[in-house]
Amino acid sequence: MSRKKFKSSVMLLLTALIWGLSFVVQSVGTGYLGAFTFNGVRFLLGAAALVPCMLLLLFVHKNRQYPAERAAGAFYRIFHNNRSQVREGIKGGICCGIALCTASAIQQTGLAYTSVGKAGFITALYIVIVPLCRLCTGKKTPGKIWFSVAAAVFGLYLLCIKENFSAGFGDCLIFLCSIAFAAHILAIDHFSPKADGIFLSFIQFLTAGVISWGFAFLLETPRLEDIFAARFLVLYAGVMSCGVAFTLQVIAQKNTDPASASLLLSLESVFSAIFGWLILHEILAPKELLGCALVFCGVILAQLPDRPKPVRN
Protein backbone atom coordinates (compact mmCIF):
# COMPACT_ATOMS: atom_id res chain seq x y z
CA MET A 1 0.00 0.00 0.00
CA SER A 2 1.44 3.38 -1.01
CA ARG A 3 1.98 6.12 1.55
CA LYS A 4 -0.75 8.30 0.03
CA LYS A 5 -3.26 5.44 0.06
CA PHE A 6 -2.36 4.59 3.67
CA LYS A 7 -2.95 8.20 4.75
CA SER A 8 -6.25 8.24 2.88
CA SER A 9 -7.31 4.98 4.56
CA VAL A 10 -6.51 6.41 8.00
CA MET A 11 -8.51 9.56 7.23
CA LEU A 12 -11.49 7.49 6.06
CA LEU A 13 -11.26 5.30 9.17
CA LEU A 14 -11.30 8.40 11.37
CA THR A 15 -14.27 9.69 9.36
CA ALA A 16 -16.15 6.44 10.01
CA LEU A 17 -15.40 6.71 13.74
CA ILE A 18 -16.73 10.27 13.94
CA TRP A 19 -19.84 9.33 11.94
CA GLY A 20 -20.45 6.27 14.13
CA LEU A 21 -20.78 8.48 17.21
CA SER A 22 -22.81 10.94 15.15
CA PHE A 23 -25.54 8.31 14.77
CA VAL A 24 -26.03 8.42 18.53
CA VAL A 25 -25.99 12.22 18.53
CA GLN A 26 -28.51 12.41 15.69
CA SER A 27 -30.75 9.80 17.32
CA VAL A 28 -30.89 11.83 20.55
CA GLY A 29 -31.31 15.02 18.49
CA THR A 30 -34.62 13.77 17.04
CA GLY A 31 -36.16 14.40 20.48
CA TYR A 32 -35.28 18.12 20.32
CA LEU A 33 -35.43 19.28 16.70
CA GLY A 34 -37.08 18.42 13.42
CA ALA A 35 -34.89 16.78 10.77
CA PHE A 36 -34.50 19.90 8.59
CA THR A 37 -33.91 22.24 11.54
CA PHE A 38 -31.25 19.93 13.00
CA ASN A 39 -29.51 19.57 9.64
CA GLY A 40 -29.82 23.28 8.84
CA VAL A 41 -28.00 24.20 12.03
CA ARG A 42 -25.31 21.57 11.74
CA PHE A 43 -24.51 22.19 8.07
CA LEU A 44 -24.10 25.94 8.58
CA LEU A 45 -21.95 25.20 11.64
CA GLY A 46 -19.86 22.88 9.46
CA ALA A 47 -19.42 25.66 6.88
CA ALA A 48 -18.51 28.16 9.61
CA ALA A 49 -15.95 25.73 11.07
CA LEU A 50 -14.11 25.69 7.73
CA VAL A 51 -13.80 29.47 7.41
CA PRO A 52 -10.76 29.71 9.78
CA CYS A 53 -9.12 26.86 7.84
CA MET A 54 -9.62 28.69 4.56
CA LEU A 55 -8.26 31.95 6.00
CA LEU A 56 -5.24 30.14 7.44
CA LEU A 57 -4.47 28.49 4.11
CA LEU A 58 -4.44 31.89 2.41
CA PHE A 59 -1.20 32.74 4.19
CA VAL A 60 0.56 29.42 3.66
CA HIS A 61 -0.60 28.90 0.09
CA LYS A 62 2.26 27.83 -2.16
CA ASN A 63 5.05 28.31 0.41
CA ARG A 64 3.75 31.58 1.82
CA GLN A 65 3.50 33.24 -1.54
CA TYR A 66 1.35 36.08 -0.18
CA PRO A 67 2.55 36.63 3.43
CA ALA A 68 2.29 40.41 3.45
CA GLU A 69 -0.96 40.87 1.60
CA ARG A 70 -4.34 41.53 3.01
CA ALA A 71 -6.82 38.66 3.13
CA ALA A 72 -8.97 40.19 0.38
CA GLY A 73 -5.98 40.56 -1.93
CA ALA A 74 -4.87 37.01 -1.23
CA PHE A 75 -8.37 35.71 -1.94
CA TYR A 76 -8.42 37.56 -5.26
CA ARG A 77 -5.02 36.34 -6.44
CA ILE A 78 -5.53 32.72 -5.40
CA PHE A 79 -8.99 32.50 -6.91
CA HIS A 80 -7.94 34.38 -10.04
CA ASN A 81 -4.97 32.07 -10.62
CA ASN A 82 -7.06 28.96 -9.92
CA ARG A 83 -10.32 29.87 -11.63
CA SER A 84 -10.83 26.34 -12.93
CA GLN A 85 -10.49 24.86 -9.42
CA VAL A 86 -12.84 27.47 -7.99
CA ARG A 87 -15.39 26.81 -10.74
CA GLU A 88 -15.25 23.05 -10.14
CA GLY A 89 -15.39 23.62 -6.38
CA ILE A 90 -18.60 25.65 -6.68
CA LYS A 91 -20.20 23.25 -9.15
CA GLY A 92 -19.10 20.17 -7.21
CA GLY A 93 -20.03 21.71 -3.86
CA ILE A 94 -23.58 22.41 -5.04
CA CYS A 95 -24.00 18.87 -6.43
CA CYS A 96 -22.52 17.27 -3.31
CA GLY A 97 -24.55 19.59 -1.09
CA ILE A 98 -27.84 18.57 -2.71
CA ALA A 99 -27.00 14.85 -2.33
CA LEU A 100 -25.82 15.38 1.25
CA CYS A 101 -28.92 17.38 2.20
CA THR A 102 -31.23 14.71 0.74
CA ALA A 103 -29.44 11.82 2.42
CA SER A 104 -29.15 13.52 5.80
CA ALA A 105 -32.80 14.62 5.89
CA ILE A 106 -34.03 11.09 5.16
CA GLN A 107 -31.56 9.63 7.65
CA GLN A 108 -32.48 12.06 10.42
CA THR A 109 -36.17 11.26 9.93
CA GLY A 110 -35.55 7.51 9.84
CA LEU A 111 -33.56 7.59 13.09
CA ALA A 112 -36.79 8.43 14.93
CA TYR A 113 -38.21 5.03 13.92
CA THR A 114 -35.29 2.61 14.23
CA SER A 115 -32.29 1.86 16.45
CA VAL A 116 -28.87 3.48 16.07
CA GLY A 117 -27.16 0.18 15.31
CA LYS A 118 -29.60 -0.84 12.59
CA ALA A 119 -29.56 2.62 11.04
CA GLY A 120 -25.78 2.52 10.85
CA PHE A 121 -25.70 -0.82 9.09
CA ILE A 122 -28.53 -0.07 6.64
CA THR A 123 -26.90 3.24 5.72
CA ALA A 124 -23.75 1.25 4.90
CA LEU A 125 -25.56 -0.50 2.04
CA TYR A 126 -24.01 2.16 -0.16
CA ILE A 127 -21.06 -0.26 -0.31
CA VAL A 128 -23.15 -2.28 -2.77
CA ILE A 129 -24.72 0.64 -4.60
CA VAL A 130 -21.41 2.41 -5.35
CA PRO A 131 -19.71 -0.45 -7.27
CA LEU A 132 -23.01 -1.26 -9.04
CA CYS A 133 -23.25 2.33 -10.27
CA ARG A 134 -19.64 2.22 -11.43
CA LEU A 135 -20.34 -1.07 -13.24
CA CYS A 136 -23.24 0.60 -15.09
CA THR A 137 -20.87 3.34 -16.29
CA GLY A 138 -18.37 0.80 -17.62
CA LYS A 139 -15.84 1.03 -14.77
CA LYS A 140 -14.74 -2.36 -13.46
CA THR A 141 -14.45 -3.24 -9.77
CA PRO A 142 -11.85 -5.86 -8.69
CA GLY A 143 -13.16 -9.27 -7.64
CA LYS A 144 -11.65 -8.80 -4.17
CA ILE A 145 -13.92 -5.80 -3.60
CA TRP A 146 -17.02 -7.75 -4.65
CA PHE A 147 -16.10 -10.54 -2.22
CA SER A 148 -15.65 -7.94 0.51
CA VAL A 149 -19.01 -6.39 -0.36
CA ALA A 150 -20.69 -9.82 -0.21
CA ALA A 151 -19.28 -10.46 3.28
CA ALA A 152 -20.38 -7.02 4.45
CA VAL A 153 -23.88 -7.38 2.98
CA PHE A 154 -24.36 -10.73 4.74
CA GLY A 155 -23.30 -8.98 7.93
CA LEU A 156 -25.91 -6.28 7.28
CA TYR A 157 -28.52 -8.99 6.75
CA LEU A 158 -27.72 -10.63 10.07
CA LEU A 159 -28.02 -7.34 11.91
CA CYS A 160 -30.94 -5.66 10.19
CA ILE A 161 -33.49 -8.21 9.01
CA LYS A 162 -36.08 -9.29 11.54
CA GLU A 163 -37.03 -12.95 12.01
CA ASN A 164 -40.13 -12.53 9.83
CA PHE A 165 -37.92 -11.19 7.00
CA SER A 166 -39.54 -7.76 7.13
CA ALA A 167 -38.16 -4.32 7.74
CA GLY A 168 -39.80 -1.44 9.57
CA PHE A 169 -40.73 2.00 8.26
CA GLY A 170 -37.56 3.56 9.69
CA ASP A 171 -35.41 0.87 8.08
CA CYS A 172 -36.95 1.62 4.67
CA LEU A 173 -36.21 5.33 5.09
CA ILE A 174 -32.61 4.62 6.06
CA PHE A 175 -32.22 2.43 2.96
CA LEU A 176 -33.34 5.36 0.79
CA CYS A 177 -30.75 7.51 2.53
CA SER A 178 -28.05 4.93 1.64
CA ILE A 179 -28.88 5.45 -2.06
CA ALA A 180 -28.46 9.21 -1.62
CA PHE A 181 -25.16 8.71 0.23
CA ALA A 182 -23.93 6.52 -2.65
CA ALA A 183 -24.67 9.41 -5.01
CA HIS A 184 -22.75 11.69 -2.64
CA ILE A 185 -19.70 9.39 -2.66
CA LEU A 186 -19.72 9.20 -6.47
CA ALA A 187 -20.10 12.98 -6.74
CA ILE A 188 -17.09 13.50 -4.47
CA ASP A 189 -15.11 10.95 -6.51
CA HIS A 190 -15.85 13.01 -9.64
CA PHE A 191 -15.18 16.49 -8.28
CA SER A 192 -12.52 16.06 -5.54
CA PRO A 193 -9.53 15.70 -7.93
CA LYS A 194 -10.59 18.90 -9.71
CA ALA A 195 -11.13 21.22 -6.73
CA ASP A 196 -9.63 22.23 -3.40
CA GLY A 197 -11.04 19.87 -0.75
CA ILE A 198 -11.74 22.47 1.93
CA PHE A 199 -13.37 24.90 -0.50
CA LEU A 200 -15.55 22.12 -1.98
CA SER A 201 -16.62 21.08 1.53
CA PHE A 202 -17.46 24.66 2.44
CA ILE A 203 -19.71 25.06 -0.61
CA GLN A 204 -21.43 21.72 -0.03
CA PHE A 205 -22.23 22.56 3.62
CA LEU A 206 -23.44 26.03 2.65
CA THR A 207 -25.69 24.52 -0.03
CA ALA A 208 -27.04 21.79 2.25
CA GLY A 209 -27.59 24.29 5.07
CA VAL A 210 -29.54 26.78 2.94
CA ILE A 211 -31.76 24.02 1.48
CA SER A 212 -32.36 22.51 4.93
CA TRP A 213 -33.39 25.85 6.43
CA GLY A 214 -35.75 26.47 3.52
CA PHE A 215 -37.57 23.20 4.24
CA ALA A 216 -37.36 23.80 8.01
CA PHE A 217 -39.35 27.05 7.75
CA LEU A 218 -41.73 25.44 5.28
CA LEU A 219 -42.44 22.14 7.08
CA GLU A 220 -41.35 22.66 10.71
CA THR A 221 -41.41 25.31 13.42
CA PRO A 222 -37.79 26.15 14.35
CA ARG A 223 -37.42 27.66 17.82
CA LEU A 224 -34.27 29.14 19.36
CA GLU A 225 -34.96 27.52 22.74
CA ASP A 226 -35.06 24.07 21.13
CA ILE A 227 -31.80 24.72 19.30
CA PHE A 228 -30.20 25.94 22.53
CA ALA A 229 -31.43 22.83 24.38
CA ALA A 230 -29.73 20.65 21.73
CA ARG A 231 -26.63 22.86 21.51
CA PHE A 232 -24.07 20.17 22.38
CA LEU A 233 -25.63 17.72 19.93
CA VAL A 234 -25.68 20.16 17.01
CA LEU A 235 -22.16 21.36 17.88
CA TYR A 236 -20.79 17.82 17.56
CA ALA A 237 -22.83 17.12 14.44
CA GLY A 238 -21.81 20.45 12.90
CA VAL A 239 -18.13 20.78 13.80
CA MET A 240 -17.05 17.13 14.00
CA SER A 241 -19.43 15.18 11.75
CA CYS A 242 -19.60 17.91 9.08
CA GLY A 243 -16.62 20.25 9.40
CA VAL A 244 -14.04 17.57 10.20
CA ALA A 245 -15.36 14.21 8.94
CA PHE A 246 -16.89 15.21 5.61
CA THR A 247 -13.82 17.31 4.78
CA LEU A 248 -11.55 14.35 5.58
CA GLN A 249 -13.70 12.28 3.21
CA VAL A 250 -13.32 14.79 0.37
CA ILE A 251 -9.53 14.99 0.82
CA ALA A 252 -9.08 11.22 1.24
CA GLN A 253 -11.12 10.27 -1.82
CA LYS A 254 -8.64 12.04 -4.08
CA ASN A 255 -6.32 9.03 -3.65
CA THR A 256 -8.83 6.23 -3.06
CA ASP A 257 -11.06 4.20 -5.35
CA PRO A 258 -14.71 4.97 -4.48
CA ALA A 259 -15.58 1.27 -3.96
CA SER A 260 -12.72 0.87 -1.45
CA ALA A 261 -13.59 4.20 0.16
CA SER A 262 -17.22 3.14 0.61
CA LEU A 263 -16.12 -0.06 2.35
CA LEU A 264 -13.92 1.86 4.76
CA LEU A 265 -16.67 4.38 5.43
CA SER A 266 -19.09 1.51 6.12
CA LEU A 267 -17.22 0.94 9.38
CA GLU A 268 -19.36 3.80 10.66
CA SER A 269 -22.03 1.13 11.09
CA VAL A 270 -19.78 -0.95 13.35
CA PHE A 271 -18.90 2.13 15.39
CA SER A 272 -22.55 3.21 15.56
CA ALA A 273 -23.52 -0.20 16.97
CA ILE A 274 -20.70 -0.01 19.53
CA PHE A 275 -21.59 3.54 20.60
CA GLY A 276 -25.29 2.63 20.67
CA TRP A 277 -24.42 -0.19 23.07
CA LEU A 278 -22.07 1.95 25.21
CA ILE A 279 -24.14 5.14 25.40
CA LEU A 280 -27.76 4.26 24.67
CA HIS A 281 -27.55 0.74 26.17
CA GLU A 282 -28.96 -0.83 23.03
CA ILE A 283 -28.59 -4.61 23.10
CA LEU A 284 -26.93 -6.50 20.26
CA ALA A 285 -27.75 -10.21 19.98
CA PRO A 286 -25.02 -12.75 19.05
CA LYS A 287 -26.37 -12.82 15.48
CA GLU A 288 -25.98 -9.05 15.25
CA LEU A 289 -22.46 -9.17 16.68
CA LEU A 290 -21.58 -11.73 14.01
CA GLY A 291 -22.90 -9.25 11.45
CA CYS A 292 -20.56 -6.57 12.83
CA ALA A 293 -17.63 -8.98 12.56
CA LEU A 294 -18.44 -9.87 8.94
CA VAL A 295 -18.57 -6.21 7.89
CA PHE A 296 -15.26 -5.59 9.64
CA CYS A 297 -13.67 -8.61 7.89
CA GLY A 298 -14.97 -7.39 4.53
CA VAL A 299 -13.36 -4.00 5.06
CA ILE A 300 -10.03 -5.54 6.09
CA LEU A 301 -10.03 -7.83 3.04
CA ALA A 302 -10.61 -4.87 0.72
CA GLN A 303 -7.54 -3.09 2.14
CA LEU A 304 -5.14 -6.01 1.63
CA PRO A 305 -2.61 -5.41 -1.17
CA ASP A 306 -3.19 -7.16 -4.48
CA ARG A 307 -0.92 -9.99 -5.49
CA PRO A 308 1.70 -8.91 -8.01
CA LYS A 309 1.02 -10.22 -11.49
CA PRO A 310 3.56 -12.81 -12.69
CA VAL A 311 6.03 -11.49 -15.21
CA ARG A 312 6.00 -13.41 -18.46
CA ASN A 313 9.28 -13.96 -20.25
Secondary structure, DSSP 8 states (H G I E B T S, - for coil): --HHHHHHHHHHHHHHHHHHHHHHHHHHHTTTS-HHHHHHHHHHHHHHHHHHHHHHHHTTTTTTSSTTS-HHHHHHHHHHHTHHHHHHHHHHHHHHHHHHHHHHHHHHHHTTTS-HHHHHHHHTTHHHHHHHHHHHTT----HHHHHHHHHHHHHHHHHH--TTS---HHHHHHHHHHHHHHHHHHHHHHHGGGS-HHHHHHHHHHHHHHHHHHHHHHHS---HHHHHHTHHHHHIIIIIIIIIIIHHHHHHGGGS-HHHHHHHHTHHHHHHHHHHHHHS-----HHHHHHHHHHHHHHHHHHS---------
